[in-house]
Amino acid sequence: MARPEVLDRIKEAEEEADDIVAEAEAEREERIAEARSKADSIRDNAQEEAQSLKEERLEDAREEIEAEREEILAEGDAEREALESRAAENRTEVVEYTVDLFKEAVDVQSQT
């Protein structure tokens, strides 16, 4: 084989090797881009799930707080009604006691 032919074959082999390396680099870049895209998609899905779970837990907490609020209000109403009932029961006695105190005060003043 003549020297120019050998040089041509070496040059062809180098060009072929360069092409293989370029293809490999292009394929690597494509795989990296796909992996990044997939990672972005996974991250976005995870964020959406986290937001959904957060909203669900927040709604559950609101419902629990509302139920507790209603219970506290009901207890407050029951206590108010009990106090009003006791006050109504004692009203006559209080009026009588107040009238007696007034009479005593009037008697004391009239005696002086």
C-alpha positions in Angstrom: 0.0 0.0 0.0 1.3 3.3 -1.0 2.0 6.0 1.5 -0.7 8.4 0.2 -3.3 5.6 0.5 -2.2 4.9 4.1 -2.5 8.6 5.0 -5.9 8.7 3.3 -7.1 5.7 5.3 -5.8 7.2 8.5 -7.5 10.5 7.7 -10.8 8.6 7.0 -10.4 6.7 10.3 -9.8 9.9 12.2 -12.8 11.5 10.5 -14.9 8.4 11.3 -13.7 8.6 14.9 -14.6 12.3 15.1 -18.0 11.5 13.7 -18.5 8.8 16.3 -17.4 11.1 19.1 -19.7 13.9 17.8 -22.6 11.5 17.7 -21.9 10.2 21.2 -21.7 13.8 22.5 -25.0 14.7 20.7 -26.7 11.6 22.2 -25.3 12.4 25.6 -26.7 16.0 25.4 -30.0 14.6 24.2 -30.2 12.2 27.2 -29.2 14.9 29.6 -31.9 17.2 28.2 -34.5 14.3 28.5 -33.3 13.6 32.1 -33.7 17.3 33.0 -37.1 17.4 31.4 -38.2 14.3 33.3 -36.7 15.7 36.6 -38.6 18.9 36.0 -41.8 17.0 35.4 -41.3 14.9 38.5 -40.6 18.0 40.6 -43.7 19.8 39.2 -45.9 16.8 40.0 -44.4 16.6 43.5 -45.1 20.3 44.0 -48.7 19.9 42.8 -49.2 16.9 45.1 -47.7 18.8 48.0 -50.0 21.8 47.3 -53.0 19.5 47.0 -52.1 17.8 50.3 -51.5 21.1 52.0 -54.9 22.4 50.9 -56.6 19.2 52.0 -55.0 19.4 55.4 -55.9 23.0 55.7 -59.5 22.3 54.8 -59.6 19.5 57.4 -58.1 21.8 60.0 -60.7 24.5 59.2 -63.5 21.9 59.5 -62.1 20.7 62.8 -61.8 24.3 64.1 -65.4 25.1 63.0 -66.7 22.1 64.8 -64.8 23.1 67.9 -66.1 26.6 67.6 -69.7 25.4 67.3 -69.2 23.2 70.3 -67.8 26.1 72.4 -70.7 28.3 71.3 -73.2 25.7 72.2 -71.6 25.3 75.7 -71.6 29.1 76.1 -75.3 29.2 75.1 -76.1 26.5 77.6 -74.2 28.3 80.4 -76.0 31.6 79.5 -79.3 29.9 79.7 -78.5 28.3 83.0 -77.4 31.7 84.4 -80.5 33.4 83.1 -82.6 30.6 84.7 -80.9 31.0 88.1 -81.2 34.7 87.9 -84.9 34.5 87.2 -85.3 32.1 90.1 -83.5 34.5 92.4 -85.2 37.7 91.1 -88.1 37.6 93.5 -85.8 37.0 96.5 -83.5 39.8 95.4 -86.4 42.2 94.9 -87.7 41.3 98.4 -84.3 41.7 99.9 -83.7 45.0 98.3 -87.2 46.3 99.4 -86.4 45.1 103.0 -83.0 47.0 102.9 -84.8 50.1 101.6 -87.4 49.8 104.4 -84.7 49.4 107.0 -82.8 52.5 105.6 -86.1 54.5 105.7 -86.9 53.4 109.2 -83.4 54.3 110.4 -83.7 57.7 108.9 -87.1 58.3 110.2 -85.9 57.4 113.8 -83.1 59.9 113.7 
